[in-house]
Amino acid sequence: MSSEEHTMLESIVNGASEIMKKVPLPLATNKKYIEEALIVGQDSVSYRLVEMIHSQQHRKLSRFGIVGKGGAGKTLLLKRIFNSDQVQSLFCNDLMSWLTVSQNPSFKALRIDLVKQIALKVNERLGSTEEDHVKTWLNKTMAKQKFALFLDDVWETSATSLLEELCVPLFPRHNSNIIIATSRTTSVLSRLGVPNSSLIHMQDLTENDSWSLFSFHAFPHSEGVLPRSINEDIARGVSKECAGLPLALKVIGHAMAGITYPNEWEFALERLQNKATHSLSETLSSSLRLSYDALADVASYGISLQLCFLYLAAFSKAEVISTEIAILYWIGEGLVIGTNPLQIGEMYVNLLADRCLIEPVRKDNNGRVIVFTVHDVLYDLAHQIADKEEKCFYQSGKGFFEILADDCSEHVRISLMDNSLTRIPKAFRAPYIRSLLLAWNPSLTKIPKEVIRSMTSLKVLDLSKTAFQSLPKNMEYLKNLVCLRLHSVPIKRLPHSIAALQNLQILDLYRSDITELPAGISKLTTLKLLDIGSCKHLQHLPYGVSKLTSLEYLAAHGSPNIGWNKREKNRLSISDLGTLHNLKRLGLENNNKIIREGILGSMKHMESLYLLLTGMERLPQDITSMSKLRKLWLLCPQLLEIENSFCVFQYLSSISIFNCRMLNQLPALHNLPSLKQLDIVKCPNIEKFPEEFGKGRGFPKLEIFSVLELEKIEQLPIVEEGALPSLKTLTIMKCEALQRLPQCYWNLKSVEKIRVYGCSKVLLVMAEEENFIKTKMKIQTITLSTIETETLEGRYFDKLHRAKYSHYREFWSNEMFQFLNDVNGFYLF
């Protein structure tokens, strides 16, 4: 967003607007506001809690609590309450917020999360991120507007000061404010001020409810019906041993899914009956251990899959984990092996999700998990096994300021991420270590060369988000290193000894201060991933990069200062990229260079292509040789035409055409047989869509269609019967010339969401057609006024420069479009 646009945004937000008076309020929806899994047997307690909330609407501030042991389903119940029509009807126009607190929370992070969720509702920007200012803003904002605050997983460590740290006003101006919290103990909820009369105690599921939930997960192929080959008494015995705990029923049920041999069921029952009984937490862990052990039986992947699950304990408890980062670690350790390790890693994540060992938080349109969490009970299980059986020292997010030299000498994996380390002692020795994870220690500046010399078995080293300005010169001792991450590190040069890392496959320099790469990089013949995205100080690459013929992923997006000049003084030019025949993903950005014929055509394995080239007027024809292309993203302001001959890709599933300002018509995209997502953004010269877009059999698999800031578009194509048979989500944003949204889009059989943001003419017509729209109850219809849209957009674009999980595969284009899914309260500083 330009400075002019920001200025305009501020004037709009701070001043009165006639547009706001004319635009109708958002239509009522049947939205599932927070994703929830299947919940069984809690109808009575959820009904009781909703009734309690209704009965105390006359009070200024009411507090409620849900108490239960780990795995009892507290979070699921809280989500059900949040999503309920009754609660939504009470607070849909107010400040509804959800915070997951966890055992050792960062109050600062929780405050920022809270600000994100409420700022859009009040349509304000925060002028400063100073702690005092944030606290004052939160207290003032929440005091003047009704709020409903949902606090999940509160522990003793934070209960006493939690509400004060979150700046929750104890004497708000309005009636009917509520706080609802979950915890494992009543004492924690008492510290939050929850009276005993407002407590809901989670009960274990009845035997019948337990069987229903267990069967749903254990027998998915027969829709929860017990197959004939399985003895019902044995199966019910396994269910009974889960002690009525939803988490155990779900996880163990998935572990038993697909097992049809009676002796295996008998063995599982025997193991569960022999579990330790002296502690409730150990009983649950012992039961869940069965699901971990069952991973070993997954054909071809068992032991590696187990270790991948244990590796998740290297992250902080309750952390939202990036799939990409987890897979990089797994690849570095050699846990994921094959011709396409990233794809196999994604399969591992899906297997863990299918068995309910992780909880996906966000997926892309192809169902790929982007980020996920691990339930704290399962996290404890992984941490315990990793510590006792795999010699792992996982102490992420523990607030450590130093590490003792003799703490880790016998360990194989060490994680001290997200701490406050300032130094690694010279006496530190770890001769057996394979992974050393030190990311997010912002004051850590160096590793002594003596320590480097001792870590000859090291395979994974992550120094991301530290204060390193240089690496030790004796990096050649790390001869087994496979993965080196220096994401967002102020390092300017790599030592020449980096060329000696003959096993290095992953070099992540994203958003570092690197100014040049060593000429010896050509010796890294095993390198498969090189991320130099958003390296603002990097001006050229050595010619040796063209000799990295094993390279599969090259990300240079966000680094516009790379010259790509005609080869001189051993510098790399765009033409030299033609030697990288094994590339699968390529991201390029340059202010004036173009790609000529004969360069991209040699990249037969290309799957994802991101071109941010301001001088490109036409796409080279040899792009059509990329027969495996699945994702294409174009930002080419001078692009004049995309020829129909480019619509030959059989596997292309996603196209984003962004800021192609000279483009005045679109090609025959409707003929692409595998296209699932189409985003057309900021193409001001496109006046209409091809009529064929709405014809029968057009876009057979398109699920997501986004049209953003097409200034001259007056109408969308009329959809004939048979066209767009798979469309699920239609988003129209800031198309001010658009007259109306044809009713035929609401009549599409598969459509689930229609979102109209900042299209004043369309919104006025929708207000007139409100009765028709309300008849389409299955469709989630969301609208935002022009002001709300501009505010949300401005705040979200700032996120692109602050994202914790931006890296080589999640190019910033994905982040930009993701803000459409976060419309219910995303605020960025």
C-alpha positions in Angstrom: 0.0 0.0 0.0 1.4 3.4 -1.0 1.9 6.3 1.3 -0.9 8.1 -0.6 -3.2 5.2 0.1 -2.3 5.2 3.7 -3.0 8.9 4.0 -6.3 8.4 2.3 -7.1 5.6 4.6 -6.4 7.7 7.7 -8.6 10.5 6.5 -11.4 8.0 5.8 -11.1 6.4 9.2 -10.8 9.6 11.2 -13.5 11.5 9.4 -17.2 11.0 9.0 -18.3 9.3 5.8 -21.6 9.4 3.9 -20.8 6.0 2.4 -21.2 4.4 5.8 -24.7 5.7 6.1 -25.8 4.2 2.8 -24.2 0.8 3.1 -26.3 -1.9 4.8 -25.0 -3.7 7.9 -23.5 -7.2 7.3 -26.2 -9.7 6.7 -26.9 -12.4 9.4 -25.0 -15.5 8.7 -24.9 -19.1 9.9 -21.2 -19.0 10.2 -19.0 -21.4 12.2 -16.9 -18.6 13.8 -14.3 -21.0 15.2 -13.7 -24.4 13.8 -14.8 -27.2 16.1 -14.5 -30.9 15.9 -17.2 -33.5 16.6 -18.5 -33.2 20.2 -20.6 -35.9 21.8 -22.5 -36.1 25.0 -22.2 -32.5 26.2 -25.6 -31.2 25.2 -26.9 -30.7 28.7 -23.8 -28.8 30.0 -23.7 -26.5 26.9 -27.4 -25.8 27.2 -26.9 -25.0 30.9 -24.0 -22.7 30.3 -25.9 -20.8 27.6 -28.9 -20.4 30.0 -26.6 -19.1 32.7 -25.2 -16.5 30.2 -28.7 -15.4 29.3 -29.8 -15.2 32.9 -27.0 -12.7 33.9 -27.4 -10.2 31.0 -28.5 -7.5 33.5 -25.1 -7.5 35.3 -22.1 -5.4 34.4 -19.6 -8.3 34.2 -20.4 -12.0 34.6 -17.7 -14.7 34.8 -18.1 -18.3 34.0 -15.8 -21.3 34.1 -15.5 -24.8 32.6 -13.3 -27.1 34.7 -12.2 -30.6 33.8 -9.2 -32.8 33.5 -6.9 -32.8 30.5 -8.5 -34.3 27.4 -12.0 -33.9 28.8 -13.2 -31.7 25.9 -13.1 -28.3 27.6 -11.9 -26.5 24.5 -14.5 -28.2 22.3 -17.3 -27.2 24.7 -16.0 -23.6 24.8 -15.9 -23.5 20.9 -19.5 -24.8 20.8 -20.6 -22.0 23.2 -18.7 -19.4 21.1 -20.4 -20.7 17.9 -23.8 -21.1 19.3 -26.6 -19.0 17.8 -27.7 -17.8 21.2 -24.3 -16.4 22.1 -23.7 -15.0 18.7 -27.0 -13.2 18.7 -26.0 -11.5 22.0 -22.5 -10.5 21.0 -22.2 -10.5 17.2 -21.9 -6.7 17.0 -19.7 -6.5 20.1 -16.2 -7.4 21.0 -16.0 -11.2 20.9 -12.5 -12.5 21.5 -10.8 -15.8 21.9 -7.4 -16.3 23.5 -5.6 -19.5 24.2 -3.6 -18.8 27.3 -1.5 -22.0 27.9 0.8 -22.8 30.8 3.6 -20.2 30.3 2.0 -17.4 28.3 3.6 -14.2 27.1 1.2 -11.5 28.3 2.6 -9.2 25.6 1.7 -11.7 22.9 -1.8 -12.2 24.4 -2.4 -8.4 24.4 -1.4 -8.1 20.8 -3.6 -11.0 19.9 -6.5 -9.4 21.7 -5.9 -6.1 19.9 -5.9 -7.9 16.6 -9.3 -9.3 17.3 -11.1 -6.2 18.6 -9.6 -3.4 16.5 -11.5 -4.0 13.4 -14.8 -3.9 15.3 -14.1 -0.4 16.6 -12.5 0.7 13.3 -9.4 2.2 14.8 -5.6 2.0 14.3 -3.1 1.8 17.1 -0.6 4.6 16.8 2.2 3.0 18.9 3.2 -0.5 20.1 4.7 0.8 23.3 3.5 -1.3 26.2 1.8 1.5 28.1 0.0 2.7 25.0 -1.3 -0.7 24.1 -2.6 -1.3 27.7 -4.3 2.1 27.8 -5.9 1.5 24.4 -7.2 -1.9 25.4 -8.6 -0.7 28.7 -10.3 2.3 27.1 -11.7 0.3 24.1 -13.0 -2.6 26.2 -14.5 -0.2 28.8 -16.7 1.6 26.3 -18.1 -1.4 24.4 -19.8 -4.6 25.4 -17.4 -7.6 25.3 -17.3 -11.4 25.5 -13.9 -12.7 26.3 -13.2 -16.5 25.9 -10.1 -17.7 27.7 -9.0 -21.2 26.9 -6.5 -23.3 28.9 -5.7 -21.1 31.9 -3.1 -22.3 34.4 -2.0 -21.4 37.9 1.1 -19.6 36.5 -1.0 -16.8 35.0 -4.4 -16.8 36.7 -3.8 -14.2 39.4 -2.7 -11.4 37.1 -4.2 -12.5 33.8 -7.2 -10.1 33.6 -5.0 -7.2 34.8 -2.4 -8.0 32.2 -5.1 -8.2 29.5 -6.4 -4.8 30.6 -9.9 -6.1 31.1 -12.0 -3.4 32.8 -13.6 -4.7 36.0 -16.2 -1.9 35.9 -17.3 -1.6 32.2 -19.9 1.0 31.2 -22.3 -1.4 29.6 -24.2 -4.3 31.0 -23.9 -7.9 29.8 -20.1 -8.3 29.5 -18.9 -11.8 30.1 -15.7 -13.7 30.6 -15.6 -17.5 30.1 -12.5 -19.5 30.9 -11.5 -23.1 30.9 -9.0 -24.8 33.3 -8.1 -28.1 34.9 -8.7 -26.8 38.4 -11.4 -24.8 40.2 -8.7 -22.8 42.1 -7.5 -21.3 38.9 -11.0 -20.2 37.9 -11.6 -18.9 41.4 -8.6 -16.6 41.0 -10.2 -15.3 37.9 -13.2 -14.4 40.0 -15.5 -17.1 38.8 -18.1 -17.9 41.5 -18.9 -21.6 42.3 -22.4 -21.1 41.0 -21.1 -20.2 37.6 -18.8 -23.3 37.2 -19.5 -26.1 34.8 -17.8 -29.3 35.7 -16.9 -31.5 32.7 -18.1 -35.1 33.3 -16.6 -38.2 31.7 -18.7 -39.4 28.8 -21.2 -42.1 29.5 -20.4 -45.6 28.1 -22.8 -45.1 25.2 -21.5 -41.7 24.3 -18.0 -42.9 24.6 -18.8 -45.7 22.2 -20.4 -43.3 19.7 -17.4 -41.0 19.7 -14.9 -43.9 19.6 -16.8 -45.6 16.7 -16.9 -42.4 14.7 -13.1 -42.3 14.6 -12.3 -46.1 14.7 -14.6 -47.1 11.9 -14.6 -44.3 9.4 -15.0 -46.5 6.3 -18.2 -47.9 7.6 -19.6 -44.6 8.9 -19.1 -45.6 12.5 -20.6 -49.0 12.2 -18.7 -51.9 13.7 -17.4 -54.2 11.0 -18.3 -57.9 11.3 -14.7 -59.0 11.5 -14.3 -57.2 14.9 -15.5 -58.6 18.1 -17.9 -56.0 19.6 -17.0 -56.9 23.3 -13.3 -56.4 22.6 -13.9 -53.1 20.7 -16.2 -51.8 23.5 -13.5 -52.8 26.0 -11.0 -50.7 24.2 -13.5 -47.8 24.2 -14.2 -48.3 27.9 -10.5 -48.1 28.7 -10.4 -44.5 27.4 -12.2 -43.6 30.6 -14.8 -41.4 29.0 -12.2 -38.8 27.9 -12.9 -37.4 24.4 -9.2 -36.8 23.5 -8.4 -40.5 24.3 -11.4 -41.8 22.5 -10.6 -39.7 19.4 -6.8 -40.5 19.3 -7.1 -44.1 20.2 -10.0 -44.6 17.9 -7.9 -43.2 15.0 -5.1 -45.5 16.0 -7.4 -48.5 15.7 -8.9 -47.3 12.4 -8.3 -49.8 9.6 -7.3 -52.7 12.0 -9.5 -55.7 11.3 -7.5 -58.6 12.8 -9.1 -59.7 16.1 -5.7 -60.5 17.7 -4.6 -56.9 17.2 -7.7 -55.6 19.0 -7.1 -58.1 21.8 -3.5 -57.0 22.1 -4.6 -53.3 22.2 -7.1 -54.0 24.9 -4.5 -55.9 27.0 -2.1 -53.0 26.7 -4.7 -50.5 27.8 -5.8 -52.7 30.8 -2.2 -52.9 32.0 -1.6 -49.2 32.0 -0.3 -47.4 35.1 -3.1 -46.3 37.5 -1.3 -44.3 40.2 -1.9 -41.0 38.5 -4.7 -39.6 36.3 -2.3 -37.8 34.0 -0.1 -40.9 33.7 -3.1 -43.0 33.1 -4.1 -40.8 30.2 -0.5 -40.6 28.8 -0.3 -44.4 29.1 -3.5 -44.8 27.1 -2.4 -42.3 24.4 1.0 -44.1 24.2 -0.9 -46.7 22.3 -1.6 -44.2 19.5 2.1 -43.3 19.4 3.2 -46.9 19.2 0.6 -47.5 16.5 2.6 -45.1 14.2 5.3 -47.8 13.9 2.8 -49.9 12.0 2.3 -47.3 9.2 3.7 -49.0 6.1 7.2 -47.8 5.1 7.1 -44.8 7.4 6.5 -46.1 10.9 9.7 -45.4 12.9 10.4 -42.1 11.0 6.8 -41.0 11.6 7.2 -41.6 15.4 10.3 -39.5 15.5 8.6 -36.8 13.5 5.9 -36.7 16.1 8.4 -36.5 19.0 10.2 -33.7 17.2 7.2 -31.5 17.7 8.0 -31.3 21.4 11.0 -29.2 20.3 8.6 -26.3 19.8 7.1 -24.4 22.7 4.0 -25.8 24.3 0.7 -24.5 22.7 2.8 -22.9 19.8 1.2 -22.7 16.4 3.7 -24.7 14.5 4.6 -24.0 10.8 4.3 -27.1 8.7 7.1 -25.9 6.5 9.6 -25.4 9.4 8.7 -28.8 10.9 9.4 -30.5 7.6 12.7 -28.7 7.1 13.8 -30.1 10.5 12.6 -33.5 9.6 14.5 -33.4 6.3 17.6 -32.2 8.0 17.5 -35.1 10.4 17.0 -37.6 7.6 13.5 -38.6 8.9 12.0 -37.8 5.5 13.7 -39.6 2.7 12.7 -39.8 -1.0 12.8 -38.1 -4.3 10.3 -35.4 -3.1 10.9 -35.1 0.7 8.8 -32.0 1.0 5.8 -33.8 -0.4 6.5 -36.8 1.8 6.8 -34.4 4.8 3.4 -33.0 4.0 2.0 -36.6 3.9 3.5 -37.2 7.3 1.7 -34.1 8.6 -1.6 -35.3 7.1 -1.1 -38.8 8.7 -0.5 -37.2 12.1 -3.6 -35.0 11.6 -5.7 -38.0 10.5 -4.8 -39.8 13.7 -5.7 -36.7 15.7 -2.1 -36.3 17.1 -2.0 -32.8 15.8 -4.8 -30.2 15.3 -4.7 -28.3 11.9 -5.2 -24.6 12.4 -5.2 -23.5 8.8 -5.2 -25.2 5.5 -4.8 -24.0 1.9 -7.4 -24.6 -0.8 -5.8 -28.0 -1.6 -6.3 -29.2 1.9 -2.6 -28.8 2.8 -2.0 -28.0 6.4 -0.2 -24.6 6.7 0.0 -24.4 10.5 -1.1 -26.7 13.4 -1.0 -27.2 17.1 -0.4 -30.1 19.4 -2.9 -30.7 22.3 -1.0 -30.1 25.6 -1.6 -33.7 26.8 -0.2 -35.1 23.5 2.7 -32.5 23.8 3.5 -33.8 27.2 3.5 -37.4 25.9 5.9 -36.5 23.1 8.1 -34.5 25.5 8.2 -37.4 27.9 9.1 -40.0 25.3 11.7 -37.7 23.6 13.3 -37.1 26.9 13.4 -40.6 28.3 13.9 -42.7 25.1 15.5 -40.4 22.5 18.0 -38.4 24.5 16.3 -35.1 23.7 16.7 -31.9 25.7 13.7 -29.9 24.7 13.3 -26.6 26.7 11.7 -24.2 24.3 9.9 -21.2 25.8 11.1 -21.8 29.3 12.6 -18.3 29.9 16.2 -19.5 30.1 18.9 -16.8 30.3 21.8 -19.2 30.2 22.6 -22.9 29.6 25.0 -24.9 31.8 27.9 -26.4 29.9 27.3 -30.0 31.2 23.5 -30.0 30.7 23.5 -31.4 27.2 26.7 -33.4 26.7 24.8 -36.7 26.2 21.9 -35.4 24.2 21.1 -36.1 20.6 18.6 -33.2 20.0 18.6 -29.9 21.8 15.9 -27.2 21.5 16.3 -23.9 23.4 14.1 -21.9 21.1 12.1 -18.9 22.3 14.3 -18.2 25.3 16.5 -15.3 26.5 19.9 -16.8 26.0 22.7 -14.3 25.6 25.6 -16.7 25.1 26.7 -20.3 24.7 29.5 -21.2 27.1 32.8 -22.2 25.5 32.9 -25.4 27.6 29.6 -26.5 26.0 30.2 -29.9 24.3 27.6 -32.0 22.4 29.5 -34.6 20.4 26.4 -36.7 19.7 24.0 -33.8 18.8 22.1 -33.9 15.6 19.8 -30.9 16.0 20.5 -27.6 17.7 17.6 -25.2 17.7 18.4 -21.8 19.0 15.8 -19.7 17.1 14.1 -16.8 18.8 16.8 -15.9 21.2 17.0 -12.2 20.2 20.1 -11.4 22.4 22.2 -14.4 21.3 25.1 -13.2 19.2 27.5 -16.0 18.7 28.5 -19.7 19.1 32.2 -20.1 20.2 34.4 -21.8 17.7 35.2 -24.4 20.3 31.6 -25.5 20.4 31.4 -25.7 16.6 34.5 -27.9 16.6 32.8 -30.4 19.0 29.5 -30.8 17.0 30.7 -33.0 14.2 27.5 -35.0 14.1 25.2 -31.9 13.8 22.6 -32.1 11.0 20.2 -29.3 11.8 21.2 -25.8 13.0 18.6 -23.1 13.4 19.8 -19.6 14.4 16.7 -17.7 13.1 15.7 -14.5 14.9 18.9 -14.3 16.8 21.4 -11.4 16.8 24.2 -13.2 15.0 26.2 -10.8 12.8 28.6 -13.5 11.6 29.2 -17.2 11.8 32.3 -18.9 13.2 35.0 -19.2 10.6 35.5 -22.9 11.3 32.1 -24.1 9.9 33.9 -26.9 8.0 33.7 -29.0 11.2 30.0 -29.3 10.7 30.6 -31.8 7.9 27.3 -33.5 8.4 25.1 -30.4 8.4 22.1 -30.7 6.2 19.9 -27.8 7.3 21.1 -24.3 8.1 18.4 -21.7 8.9 19.4 -18.0 9.3 15.9 -16.5 8.8 15.8 -12.8 9.9 19.4 -12.7 11.2 21.5 -9.6 10.8 24.4 -11.5 9.2 26.0 -9.8 6.3 28.4 -12.4 4.9 28.8 -16.2 5.2 32.3 -17.5 6.0 34.2 -19.1 3.1 34.2 -22.3 5.1 30.6 -22.7 4.3 31.7 -24.2 1.0 33.0 -27.2 2.9 29.5 -28.3 3.9 29.2 -31.1 1.3 26.0 -32.5 2.8 24.1 -29.2 3.1 20.7 -29.4 1.4 18.8 -26.4 3.0 20.2 -22.9 3.3 17.6 -20.4 4.5 18.7 -16.8 4.5 15.2 -15.3 4.2 15.0 -11.7 5.4 18.6 -11.7 6.5 21.0 -8.8 6.0 23.2 -10.8 3.7 25.0 -8.6 1.1 26.7 -11.3 -0.9 27.1 -15.1 -1.2 30.5 -16.6 -1.3 31.9 -17.7 -4.7 32.5 -21.1 -3.2 28.8 -21.8 -3.0 29.2 -23.7 -6.2 30.8 -26.5 -4.2 27.5 -27.1 -2.3 26.5 -29.8 -4.9 23.8 -31.3 -2.7 22.0 -28.0 -2.0 18.3 -28.4 -2.8 16.8 -25.3 -1.2 18.2 -21.8 -1.3 16.0 -19.0 0.1 17.3 -15.5 -0.4 13.8 -13.9 -0.3 13.4 -10.4 1.1 17.2 -9.9 1.4 17.1 -6.2 0.7 20.8 -5.7 0.8 21.7 -8.5 -1.7 22.6 -7.0 -5.0 24.0 -9.9 -7.0 24.5 -13.6 -6.9 27.7 -15.5 -7.8 27.8 -17.3 -11.1 28.4 -20.5 -9.0 24.7 -20.7 -8.3 24.2 -21.8 -11.8 26.2 -24.9 -11.0 23.9 -26.0 -8.2 22.2 -28.6 -10.5 20.6 -30.4 -7.5 18.7 -27.2 -6.6 14.9 -27.7 -6.5 13.8 -24.5 -4.7 15.1 -21.0 -5.4 13.3 -18.2 -3.7 14.5 -14.7 -4.6 11.1 -12.9 -4.2 11.2 -9.7 -2.2 14.8 -9.1 -3.1 14.4 -6.5 -5.9 18.0 -5.2 -5.7 19.5 -8.4 -7.2 20.9 -7.1 -10.5 20.6 -10.3 -12.6 22.9 -8.4 -15.0 24.6 -9.9 -18.0 27.3 -12.1 -16.6 30.3 -10.0 -15.5 32.9 -10.6 -12.8 31.5 -14.0 -12.1 28.0 -12.7 -11.4 24.8 -14.6 -12.2 22.4 -13.4 -14.8 18.8 -14.5 -15.4 20.0 -16.4 -18.5 22.2 -18.5 -16.3 19.2 -19.9 -14.5 18.6 -22.2 -17.5 21.1 -24.7 -16.2 18.9 -25.4 -13.1 17.0 -28.2 -14.7 15.7 -29.7 -11.5 13.9 -26.6 -10.1 10.5 -27.2 -8.8 9.8 -23.8 -7.3 11.2 -20.5 -8.5 10.5 -17.0 -7.2 12.0 -14.0 -9.0 11.7 -10.2 -8.5 13.4 -7.5 -10.5 12.5 -3.9 -11.5 13.5 -4.0 -15.1 14.7 -7.4 -16.3 12.7 -9.8 -18.5 12.9 -13.5 -19.0 13.7 -14.4 -22.6 12.9 -17.6 -24.5 15.0 -20.7 -23.8 15.4 -20.2 -20.0 12.3 -21.4 -18.3 11.7 -24.1 -20.9 14.4 -26.3 -19.6 12.8 -26.5 -16.1 10.6 -29.5 -16.9 10.0 -30.3 -13.2 8.6 -26.8 -12.3 5.6 -26.9 -10.0 5.3 -23.3 -8.6 6.4 -20.2 -10.5 6.3 -16.7 -9.0 7.3 -13.9 -11.3 7.5 -10.3 -10.0 9.0 -8.6 -13.1 8.1 -5.0 -13.8 9.7 -5.0 -17.2 7.9 -8.1 -18.6 5.5 -7.3 -21.5 5.0 -10.9 -22.7 5.5 -14.3 -21.2 8.0 -16.5 -22.9 6.3 -19.2 -24.9 8.6 -21.9 -23.4 6.7 -21.7 -20.1 4.3 -24.1 -21.7 7.0 -26.7 -21.5 6.4 -26.8 -17.7 4.0 -29.7 -17.9 4.0 -30.2 -14.1 3.2 -26.6 -13.2 0.6 -26.4 -10.4 0.9 -22.8 -9.2 1.5 -19.6 -11.2 1.7 -16.1 -9.7 2.3 -13.1 -11.9 3.0 -9.5 -10.9 4.0 -7.9 -14.1 2.7 -4.3 -14.4 3.8 -4.0 -18.1 2.3 -7.3 -19.2 0.2 -6.7 -22.3 -1.2 -10.1 -23.0 -1.6 -13.6 -21.7 -2.1 -15.8 -24.8 -4.7 -18.6 -24.9 -1.8 -20.9 -25.7 -0.8 -20.7 -22.1 -4.0 -22.5 -21.0 -2.6 -25.9 -21.7 -1.5 -26.9 -18.2 -3.2 -30.1 -17.1 -2.2 -29.8 -13.5 -2.3 -26.1 -12.9 -4.5 -25.6 -9.7 -3.9 -22.0 -8.7 -3.4 -18.8 -10.7 -2.9 -15.3 -9.2 -2.7 -12.4 -11.6 -1.7 -9.3 -9.6 -1.0 -5.7 -10.5 -0.8 -6.4 -14.3 -1.9 -2.9 -15.0 -1.6 -3.0 -18.8 -3.5 -6.3 -19.2 -6.9 -5.6 -20.8 -8.3 -9.1 -21.3 -8.0 -12.6 -19.8 -7.2 -15.8 -21.7 -9.3 -18.9 -21.8 -8.7 -19.8 -18.2 -12.0 -21.7 -18.0 -10.5 -24.5 -20.1 -7.9 -25.4 -17.4 -9.1 -28.8 -16.2 -7.5 -28.7 -12.7 -7.8 -25.1 -11.7 -9.1 -24.7 -8.2 -8.2 -21.1 -7.3 -8.2 -18.0 -9.4 -7.3 -14.6 -8.0 -7.4 -11.5 -10.2 -6.2 -8.4 -8.4 -5.4 -4.8 -9.3 -5.7 -5.1 -13.1 -7.4 -1.7 -13.8 -7.6 -2.1 -17.6 -9.7 -5.3 -17.5 -13.2 -4.1 -18.4 -15.0 -7.4 -18.7 -14.6 -11.1 -18.3 -14.8 -13.5 -21.3 -18.4 -14.6 -21.8 -17.0 -18.2 -21.8 -16.3 -17.9 -18.1 -20.0 -18.6 -17.4 -20.7 -21.1 -20.1 -21.5 -24.7 -19.4 -18.6 -27.0 -18.4 -16.4 -23.9 -17.7 -14.0 -24.1 -14.7 -14.9 -27.7 -13.8 -12.9 -27.8 -10.6 -12.7 -24.1 -9.6 -13.4 -23.7 -5.8 -12.1 -20.2 -5.0 -12.7 -17.2 -7.3 -11.4 -13.8 -6.0 -11.9 -10.5 -7.9 -10.1 -7.6 -6.2 -9.8 -4.0 -7.3 -10.9 -4.3 -10.9 -11.9 -0.6 -11.3 -13.7 -1.0 -14.7 -15.5 -4.2 -14.2 -19.3 -3.5 -14.4 -20.7 -7.0 -14.4 -19.7 -10.6 -13.7 -20.5 -13.3 -16.3 -23.9 -14.8 -16.0 -23.5 -18.5 -15.0 -25.2 -21.0 -17.2 -26.3 -24.4 -15.8 -23.3 -26.7 -15.6 -20.7 -24.0 -15.2 -18.7 -23.5 -12.0 -20.0 -26.8 -10.6 -17.3 -26.8 -7.8 -17.3 -23.2 -6.7 -17.2 -22.8 -2.9 -16.0 -19.3 -2.3 -16.6 -16.1 -4.3 -14.9 -12.9 -3.1 -15.5 -9.5 -4.7 -13.6 -6.6 -3.2 -13.3 -2.9 -4.1 -14.9 -3.1 -7.6 -16.7 0.2 -7.4 -18.0 0.1 -11.0 -19.6 -3.3 -10.4 -23.4 -2.8 -10.6 -24.7 -5.9 -8.9 -23.9 -9.5 -8.1 -26.2 -11.8 -10.2 -28.5 -14.0 -8.2 -27.3 -17.0 -10.2 -24.2 -17.2 -8.0 -26.3 -17.9 -4.9 -28.0 -20.7 -6.9 -24.8 -22.6 -7.5 -25.0 -26.0 -5.9 -21.6 -26.0 -4.2 -21.2 -22.4 -3.1 -20.6 -21.9 0.6 -19.3 -18.4 1.0 -20.1 -15.1 -0.9 -18.0 -12.2 0.3 -18.5 -8.6 -0.9 -16.1 -6.0 0.5 -16.2 -2.3 -0.4 -18.4 -2.5 -3.5 -21.0 0.2 -2.6 -23.3 -0.3 -5.6 -23.4 -4.0 -5.1 -24.1 -3.7 -1.4 -27.0 -1.4 -2.0 -28.6 -3.9 -4.4 -27.9 -6.7 -2.0 -29.8 -4.7 0.7 -32.8 -4.6 -1.7 -32.4 -8.3 -2.3 -32.0 -9.2 1.3 -35.1 -11.4 1.5 -33.8 -13.5 -1.4 -30.4 -13.8 0.1 -31.8 -14.8 3.5 -33.5 -17.8 1.8 -30.0 -19.2 1.0 -29.4 -20.2 4.5 -26.6 -22.7 3.6 -24.5 -19.9 2.1 -22.4 -17.7 4.4 -22.8 -14.2 3.1 -20.4 -11.6 4.4 -20.3 -7.9 3.6 -18.0 -5.1 4.6 -18.4 -1.4 3.9 -15.8 0.5 2.0 -14.4 2.0 5.2 -14.1 -1.4 6.9 -12.5 -2.9 3.9 -9.9 -0.1 3.5 -9.1 -0.4 7.2 -8.7 -4.1 7.2 -6.6 -4.1 4.1 -4.2 -1.5 5.4 -3.7 -3.3 8.6 -3.2 -6.6 6.9 -0.6 -5.4 4.4 1.5 -4.4 7.3 1.6 -8.0 8.4 3.5 -9.0 5.3 6.6 -7.4 6.8 6.2 -9.0 10.2 5.0 -12.5 9.7 6.9 -15.0 11.9 6.3 -17.9 9.4 7.2 -16.2 6.1 9.6 -18.5 4.3 10.4 -20.1 1.0 7.1 -21.8 0.1 4.7 -19.3 1.7 5.4 -16.4 -0.6 4.0 -13.1 0.4 1.2 -13.5 -2.2 -0.4 -16.3 -0.2 -0.3 -14.1 2.9 -1.9 -11.2 1.1 -4.9 -13.3 0.0 -5.2 -15.0 3.3 -6.5 -11.8 4.9 -9.8 -12.5 3.2 -10.2 -15.4 5.5 -9.4 -13.3 8.6 -12.1 -10.7 8.1 -13.6 -11.2 11.6 -11.0 -9.3 13.4 -7.5 -9.1 12.1 -5.5 -6.1 13.2 -1.8 -5.4 12.3 0.4 -2.8 13.7 
